[in-house]
């Protein structure tokens, strides 16, 4: 189990035929609006799509599951605004701002029992044209929000000790500290593998002390 303070989100394959209330939707959008922004420029904007246009957006995004969702939110970014305020090259920060806004909205939705589907990698020009987005802006992501009876949980993650290092790359964190019991440190179902990793980390600690 993940600690309750660590936000998790779920996705969906099928949705219930249930609309999302205005108050709840407002809270989800507010979470996106309040996402951190480089230099406080706030280059992210949002388009709520609840009409039949969902079908067209779903087709252009290349994911039929979006059409099922009663509410879609397209996250639009303004690279030019970032560059005007922060200088040449700052437009690259737009992707990060969009990603944080999406995650904020997904976490807020989950608190209301709403699953979400984050889609990217589509032809931004075509979706932008369908949503009448000015040429100076682009759609960075489309997120579907829906109630579902079968939420799809997040995929298993690599163990913390496989992706967290200390001081330099590949110096695994568990090899540096005695007796730490962090959740997810050895996140594997293979008990023998977990025991082996603990033994290797213990050996590394002894080696560091000698050196």
Secondary structure, DSSP 8 states (H G I E B T S, - for coil): ---TTS----B-SS--S----HHHHHHHHHHHHTS--GGG---EEEEEE-STHHHHHHHHHT-THHHHSSEEEEEEE-HHHHHHHH-TTGGGGHHHHHHHHHHHHHHHHHHTT-EEEEE--S-HHHHHHHTT--TT-EEEEEEEEE--SS-B-------HHHH-BSSSTT-BGGGSSSS---TTTT--S-HHHHHHHHHHHHHHHHHHHH-
